[in-house]
Amino acid sequence: MTPIEIAIQRLPNGGGLPLPAYASDGAAGMDVVAAETLTIRPGTRHAVATGFAIAIPAGYEVQVRPRSGLALKHGITCLNTPGTIDSDYRGEVKVILANLGDDNFEIRRGDRIAQLVPAPVQRAAFVEIASLDETARGAGGFGSTGVTSEAAEPAEDEAEPAGVASLSAMPLRRPGE
Ligand SMILES: O=c1ccn([C@H]2C[C@H](O)[C@@H](COP(=O)(O)OP(=O)(O)OP(=O)(O)O)O2)c(=O)[nH]1
């Protein structure tokens, strides 16, 4: 697939930093580095400077996504993931990092903090009508199809063989609970 071209302008605070780039031939995201040095305390967030601005072609956006290594090892995520860079935005791209971990997270200028994924944008126009067509789901949502009651237990012949664990029977806990 031919890559789209995105104009990029290095800002004064971005001097000497690498521009966003793919780390491998098959990488979906371009790694982006921090243009500032700071500490994000547990439970806090910061819009981290990147030192560049971009002009995305009309019909596209750029998504700002977290890096899985930072998420898993340190609880660092993009709070608004995926962040949306609009094609008409000309300000500095920022990465809104949140520290969901238990320790201070130190960011040094030049550290890779997130990844950028360009994507086509499908726009829509709402058409207001008095009532919507009916469906089997109707207004059911937010877990309405989950197994929560005895009535939803599988019949005898559908039950798992003895000794085989069922995921629905396992208490799922988050670490620390
Ligand atoms: O992670 C992000 C998200 C957004 N932006 C910039 C680019 C984007 O085009 C602009 C607005 O983002 P968004 O539309 O998500 O924010 P909003 O809260 O709706 O603000 P606005 O009223 O300015 O659109 O902020 C970033 O630099 N990083």
Ligand as a Chemical Component Dictionary entry (heavy atoms), coordinates in Angstrom:
data_LIG
# 
_chem_comp.id                   LIG 
_chem_comp.type                 NON-POLYMER 
_chem_comp.pdbx_formal_charge   0 
_chem_comp.three_letter_code    LIG 
# 
loop_
_chem_comp_atom.comp_id 
_chem_comp_atom.atom_id 
_chem_comp_atom.alt_atom_id 
_chem_comp_atom.type_symbol 
_chem_comp_atom.charge 
_chem_comp_atom.model_Cartn_x 
_chem_comp_atom.model_Cartn_y 
_chem_comp_atom.model_Cartn_z 
_chem_comp_atom.pdbx_ordinal 
LIG O1  O1  O 0 -4.102  13.042 21.890 1  
LIG C1  C1  C 0 -4.351  14.107 21.310 2  
LIG C2  C2  C 0 -5.664  14.497 20.997 3  
LIG C3  C3  C 0 -5.869  15.696 20.366 4  
LIG N1  N1  N 0 -4.826  16.501 20.043 5  
LIG C4  C4  C 0 -5.032  17.752 19.317 6  
LIG C5  C5  C 0 -5.235  17.457 17.832 7  
LIG C6  C6  C 0 -6.708  17.479 17.669 8  
LIG O2  O2  O 0 -7.069  17.802 16.339 9  
LIG C7  C7  C 0 -7.107  18.530 18.676 10 
LIG C8  C8  C 0 -8.498  18.413 19.190 11 
LIG O3  O3  O 0 -8.670  17.120 19.704 12 
LIG P1  P1  P 0 -10.114 16.598 20.099 13 
LIG O4  O4  O 0 -11.062 16.896 18.999 14 
LIG O5  O5  O 0 -9.957  15.198 20.556 15 
LIG O6  O6  O 0 -10.379 17.488 21.351 16 
LIG P2  P2  P 0 -11.609 18.297 21.838 17 
LIG O7  O7  O 0 -11.594 18.187 23.316 18 
LIG O8  O8  O 0 -12.862 17.916 21.122 19 
LIG O9  O9  O 0 -11.149 19.761 21.474 20 
LIG P3  P3  P 0 -11.571 20.720 20.293 21 
LIG O10 O10 O 0 -12.820 21.403 20.781 22 
LIG O11 O11 O 0 -10.404 21.669 20.188 23 
LIG O12 O12 O 0 -11.770 19.904 19.055 24 
LIG O13 O13 O 0 -6.202  18.378 19.778 25 
LIG C9  C9  C 0 -3.521  16.116 20.325 26 
LIG O14 O14 O 0 -2.558  16.815 20.022 27 
LIG N2  N2  N 0 -3.341  14.932 20.963 28 
# 
loop_
_chem_comp_bond.comp_id 
_chem_comp_bond.atom_id_1 
_chem_comp_bond.atom_id_2 
_chem_comp_bond.value_order 
_chem_comp_bond.pdbx_ordinal 
LIG O1 C1  DOUB 1  
LIG C1 C2  SING 2  
LIG C1 N2  SING 3  
LIG C2 C3  DOUB 4  
LIG C3 N1  SING 5  
LIG N1 C4  SING 6  
LIG N1 C9  SING 7  
LIG C4 C5  SING 8  
LIG C4 O13 SING 9  
LIG C5 C6  SING 10 
LIG C6 O2  SING 11 
LIG C6 C7  SING 12 
LIG C7 C8  SING 13 
LIG C7 O13 SING 14 
LIG C8 O3  SING 15 
LIG O3 P1  SING 16 
LIG P1 O4  DOUB 17 
LIG P1 O5  SING 18 
LIG P1 O6  SING 19 
LIG O6 P2  SING 20 
LIG P2 O7  DOUB 21 
LIG P2 O8  SING 22 
LIG P2 O9  SING 23 
LIG O9 P3  SING 24 
LIG P3 O10 DOUB 25 
LIG P3 O11 SING 26 
LIG P3 O12 SING 27 
LIG C9 O14 DOUB 28 
LIG C9 N2  SING 29 
# 
